[in-house]
Amino acid sequence: MTLSIRPIWIGTGSLILLLLLILVAVSFYFYHVAIKRNSKAFLSDNADLAQIQGSNSTDNLIAEAFPEKIQPTPVEPMGVEWVESQEYETWHLKSDDGLALVGYYLAAKAPTTRAVILAHGYSSQGKEMGSIAKLYYEKLGYHVLMPDDRGHGGSEGDYIGFGWPDRKDYLLWIRKVAEVVGDRAQIVLHGISMGGATVMMVSGEDVPKQVKAIVEDCGYTSVHDQLLYQLKRIYKLPAFPILPATSLLTRLKAGYHFNEASALSQLKKNKLPMLFIHGAEDTFVPTEMVWKLYEACTAEKEIYIVADAGHGMAYATDKQTYEQKVTGFIGRYMA
């Protein structure tokens, strides 16, 4: 009897070991694709970003979200080109875990206490927020800071934090702006896509008193929810066991897991006024997410859904209304 059972146990054990090895390999694959710092060329064929890829808008907002896309030819300098045409300062600071971070600062043309800190999208960088920077700098007269998130641009880091470890970095940037502008600084946080999630994640922390309002544009509810959505939509794969395994690997290699990186949870602790913006036709970060975020926020809030706008295209789709909404909302909280 013992002899007949042993081959079965050996065979079962070998199968389990094989499945575990496959799961580990799959986890490393998805970590490399989504989390590790590298080119995200897989986004170039994503149908949910077709509006960004096909846009001829001079706003060049594609750069804010995904720099690998084919760029439209601008009529006037926008995005990186506009920033590079300005006299900006390059700022440096160390993150709490020792990474060298870089940001780009435009001092306002006239004396003011008003400043904005911009948060860019996935696989982008600070200077690619140039079109939004131009709004605040030229039309509103603000000081503007455009940080490169960890794992992006000139900042160190070999992984993408999806806004979660970045939230602590932004607290440092806020304090840096307050030191330069002065204790009476009035700061707005404005983020797009991953940047939108980042500023929402910041909102649940002990935010310095200088921050007066937050604008989030097309951010996601949590890293878990966003990766779950993309896993099903792009790869047609079930969440279990791939997502938990990749989350565990991310915890080991990058220091965070997907479930804790939640804008929803942070918004429940938020006390700052929040403007939520989302494209009605966004299928990359589905529009339904913004309603969950809006409901989770117990502070003063407003929501603006942009008709016909896909992911990251709210400003380009209806520039005039976007500017009116942003200007009107933040203006209520600035002295």
C-alpha positions in Angstrom: 0.0 0.0 0.0 2.8 2.4 0.9 4.6 1.7 -2.4 1.4 2.5 -4.4 0.7 5.8 -2.6 4.3 7.2 -2.8 4.3 7.8 -6.6 1.0 9.7 -6.3 2.4 12.0 -3.6 5.6 12.5 -5.6 3.6 13.3 -8.7 1.3 15.7 -6.8 4.2 17.4 -5.1 6.0 17.9 -8.4 2.8 19.4 -9.9 2.4 21.8 -7.0 6.1 22.8 -7.3 5.7 23.4 -11.0 2.6 25.5 -10.5 4.4 27.6 -7.9 7.4 28.1 -10.2 5.0 29.3 -12.9 3.3 31.6 -10.5 6.6 33.1 -9.4 7.6 33.6 -13.1 4.3 35.2 -13.9 4.6 37.5 -10.9 8.1 38.6 -11.9 6.8 39.2 -15.5 4.0 41.5 -14.3 6.3 43.3 -11.8 8.7 44.0 -14.7 5.9 45.2 -16.9 4.0 47.4 -14.5 6.2 48.3 -11.5 9.9 48.2 -12.5 11.4 51.3 -13.9 11.7 50.8 -17.7 10.1 51.7 -21.0 6.3 51.1 -21.0 6.0 50.6 -24.7 3.1 48.1 -24.1 0.9 51.2 -23.7 1.4 52.3 -27.3 -1.1 49.7 -28.6 -3.7 50.2 -25.8 -7.1 50.9 -27.4 -8.2 52.8 -24.2 -5.7 55.4 -25.0 -6.7 55.9 -28.7 -7.9 59.4 -28.1 -4.6 60.4 -26.7 -2.7 58.8 -29.5 -4.9 60.3 -32.2 -5.3 63.8 -30.7 -4.2 66.8 -32.8 -4.8 69.2 -29.9 -2.1 71.8 -29.4 -2.4 71.2 -25.6 -0.1 68.2 -26.0 -1.6 66.6 -22.9 -0.5 63.2 -24.1 2.9 64.0 -22.6 1.5 64.3 -19.1 0.2 60.7 -19.1 2.3 58.6 -21.5 5.4 60.1 -23.2 5.9 57.0 -25.5 2.9 58.0 -27.6 3.3 59.7 -31.0 3.3 63.5 -30.3 1.1 66.0 -32.1 2.9 68.9 -33.6 2.1 72.0 -31.5 1.3 75.4 -33.0 2.9 77.0 -30.0 5.4 75.6 -27.4 3.6 73.4 -24.9 4.5 70.6 -22.5 8.3 70.1 -22.2 9.0 72.7 -24.9 7.2 75.4 -23.0 8.9 74.5 -19.7 12.4 74.5 -21.4 11.7 77.9 -22.8 11.3 79.3 -19.2 13.9 80.2 -16.7 13.3 77.5 -14.2 15.3 76.3 -11.2 16.2 72.6 -10.6 15.5 71.6 -7.0 16.9 68.6 -5.2 15.9 66.8 -2.0 16.3 63.4 -0.4 13.4 61.1 0.2 12.8 59.6 3.7 14.3 56.4 2.3 17.4 58.0 0.8 16.4 58.6 -2.9 17.7 61.7 -4.7 14.6 63.5 -6.0 14.4 66.2 -8.6 11.9 69.0 -9.2 11.6 72.0 -11.5 10.5 75.3 -10.1 9.2 78.4 -11.8 9.1 81.5 -9.6 6.1 83.6 -10.3 6.6 86.8 -12.4 5.2 89.0 -9.6 5.4 88.6 -5.8 2.7 86.2 -4.6 2.1 83.6 -1.8 0.3 81.3 -4.3 1.9 78.2 -5.5 1.0 74.9 -7.2 2.7 71.5 -7.0 1.9 69.4 -10.1 1.9 65.6 -10.1 2.5 63.8 -13.4 1.2 60.5 -14.8 2.6 57.0 -15.1 5.9 56.8 -16.9 6.0 60.5 -17.4 7.9 63.3 -15.7 7.4 66.7 -14.2 8.2 68.9 -17.2 5.6 67.1 -19.2 3.0 68.8 -17.1 3.9 71.9 -19.0 0.4 72.7 -20.3 -1.1 72.7 -16.8 2.0 74.6 -15.5 1.4 77.3 -18.1 -2.2 77.7 -16.9 -1.0 78.4 -13.3 2.1 80.4 -14.2 0.9 82.6 -17.0 -2.9 83.0 -16.4 -3.1 82.7 -12.6 0.3 84.1 -11.6 1.4 81.2 -9.4 4.8 79.8 -8.5 4.9 76.3 -10.0 6.8 73.2 -8.9 7.0 70.1 -11.2 8.6 67.2 -9.4 9.8 64.0 -11.1 8.3 61.2 -9.1 10.6 58.5 -7.8 11.4 56.1 -10.6 10.7 58.8 -13.2 12.7 61.5 -15.0 15.8 62.7 -13.1 14.7 61.2 -9.8 16.2 58.0 -8.4 14.3 54.8 -7.9 14.0 51.5 -9.8 10.3 51.1 -9.3 7.1 53.0 -9.9 5.1 53.7 -6.7 1.7 54.5 -8.2 1.4 57.4 -5.8 1.8 55.5 -2.5 5.4 55.9 -1.5 5.3 59.2 -3.6 2.8 60.7 -1.1 5.5 61.1 1.5 7.8 62.6 -1.1 5.2 65.2 -1.9 5.0 66.2 1.8 8.7 67.0 1.5 8.1 69.0 -1.7 5.3 70.9 0.1 7.6 71.8 3.0 10.3 72.9 0.5 7.8 75.3 -1.3 6.7 76.7 2.1 10.4 77.4 3.0 11.0 79.2 -0.3 7.7 81.1 -0.7 7.3 81.6 3.1 5.2 80.4 5.9 2.1 82.2 4.5 2.3 80.3 1.3 -1.0 79.1 -0.2 -0.4 75.8 -2.1 -2.6 73.9 -4.5 -1.9 70.2 -5.4 -2.9 69.3 -9.0 -2.4 65.8 -10.4 -3.3 63.9 -13.6 -3.8 60.1 -13.9 -1.3 58.5 -11.5 -0.7 62.1 -10.3 -4.4 62.4 -9.5 -4.1 59.3 -7.4 -0.9 60.7 -5.8 -2.5 63.9 -4.6 -5.5 62.0 -3.2 -3.1 59.7 -1.3 -1.3 62.8 0.0 -4.6 64.2 1.3 -5.0 61.5 3.9 -1.7 62.4 5.6 -0.8 65.1 8.0 -0.7 67.8 5.3 1.1 71.1 6.1 -1.2 74.0 6.7 0.0 75.8 3.6 -2.0 73.4 1.3 -5.4 75.0 0.7 -7.0 72.8 -2.1 -6.4 69.8 -4.3 -7.3 69.1 -7.9 -7.3 65.5 -9.0 -7.8 64.6 -12.7 -8.6 61.0 -13.7 -7.0 59.3 -10.8 -7.8 55.7 -9.7 -9.4 54.4 -6.5 -6.5 52.2 -5.6 -3.5 50.4 -7.1 -5.2 47.1 -6.6 -8.4 48.2 -8.4 -6.5 49.7 -11.3 -4.2 46.7 -11.9 -7.1 44.4 -11.4 -9.0 46.3 -14.1 -6.1 46.3 -16.5 -5.3 42.6 -15.8 -8.8 41.6 -16.9 -9.1 44.2 -19.8 -5.7 43.8 -21.4 -4.7 40.2 -20.5 -8.1 38.6 -20.0 -6.7 36.9 -16.9 -8.2 36.3 -13.4 -7.0 38.3 -10.5 -6.3 35.2 -8.3 -3.5 34.1 -7.8 -1.6 36.5 -10.1 -2.5 39.8 -8.4 -1.8 38.7 -4.8 1.5 37.1 -5.9 2.6 40.2 -7.8 1.5 42.4 -4.8 3.7 40.3 -2.5 6.6 40.6 -4.8 6.1 44.3 -5.0 6.1 44.4 -1.1 9.4 42.6 -1.1 11.1 44.6 -3.8 9.4 48.1 -3.6 8.2 48.2 0.0 4.4 48.4 -0.6 1.5 46.2 -1.5 -1.4 47.0 -3.8 -4.2 47.0 -1.3 -2.7 49.5 1.1 -2.1 52.0 -1.8 -5.6 53.3 -1.7 -6.9 56.7 -2.6 -10.3 55.7 -1.3 -9.0 55.1 2.1 -6.9 58.3 2.2 -9.9 60.4 1.1 -11.8 59.2 4.1 -9.2 61.0 6.2 -8.9 64.1 4.0 -9.9 67.5 5.3 -9.0 69.6 2.3 -11.3 70.9 -0.5 -11.1 68.6 -3.5 -12.1 69.0 -7.1 -12.6 65.7 -9.0 -12.2 65.8 -12.8 -12.7 62.8 -15.1 -13.4 62.2 -18.8 -16.8 60.7 -19.5 -15.3 58.4 -22.1 -12.3 57.3 -20.0 -11.9 53.5 -20.3 -8.3 53.3 -19.1 -9.2 54.5 -15.6 -12.9 53.9 -15.9 -15.2 56.9 -15.1 -17.1 54.9 -12.5 -14.0 55.1 -10.3 -14.4 58.9 -9.9 -17.9 58.5 -8.4 -16.5 56.2 -5.7 -13.8 58.6 -4.9 -16.2 61.5 -4.8 -18.5 59.7 -2.4 -15.5 58.7 -0.2 -14.4 62.3 0.3 -16.1 63.9 3.3 -14.5 67.3 2.9 -15.7 70.1 0.7 -15.8 68.9 -2.9 -16.9 69.4 -6.4 -17.0 67.1 -9.5 -16.6 67.9 -13.1 -17.2 65.2 -15.7 -15.9 66.2 -19.2 -18.1 65.0 -22.0 -16.4 63.1 -24.9 -13.0 63.1 -23.0 -10.9 60.0 -22.8 -8.1 59.3 -20.3 -6.0 62.4 -19.6 -7.8 64.4 -22.2 -10.1 66.5 -20.1 -8.1 69.7 -20.5 -7.6 69.3 -24.2 -11.2 68.4 -24.8 -12.8 71.4 -23.2 -10.0 73.8 -22.3 -12.2 76.8 -21.5 -14.5 75.0 -19.1 -11.6 73.2 -17.5 -9.9 76.5 -16.7 -13.1 78.0 -15.4 -13.8 75.1 -13.1 -10.2 74.9 -11.7 -9.9 78.7 -11.3 -13.3 79.0 -9.7 -12.8 76.1 -7.3 -9.3 76.9 -6.0 -10.1 80.6 -5.9 -12.6 80.0 -3.2 -9.9 78.8 -0.8 -7.1 81.3 -1.6 -6.7 84.5 0.4 
